[in-house]
């Protein structure tokens, strides 16, 4: 994995750039990311189909110690994985098939779940930003087309005061 982005001023969003070369490294990135998360955190995942959003979330779930296999919630829209210990539950949402903005997302009661859970939303751009001013945006880029390239370029950006003092450089270790 590569080094983080250059230092930032307190007014700028906090970000890190990471290169991942295998699904196992993507899971490991999720495990590392989970150590930075706490109840009330919203994580938005963006990337092409097959980029590794669910693989990253699987690593999050492993590190958070939640019940149940973390799989893509594409057809059920959302899955709640209760904590097996004293940590927060993981709410895993796939907003791909939801065409509306926050109105449609409100039917999922994410605003109710957010304060006590870690909420991860795949394909949430333009749909869940209004839930909170503080969120972690994870963008995963991969080569598209007929390729077996496993390389992913991941940009993790913290938005809002919650993330201003968080050292995202630990994700590159």
Secondary structure, 3 states (H helix, E strand, C coil): CCCCCCCCCCCCCEEEEEEECCHHHHHHHHHHHHCCCCCCCEEEEEECCCCCHHHHHHHHHHHHCECCCCCCCCCCCEEEECECCCCCEEEEEECCCCCCCHHHHHCCCHHHHHCCEEEEEECCCCCCHHHCCCEEEEEEEECCCCCCCCCEEEEEEEECHHHHCCCHHHHHC
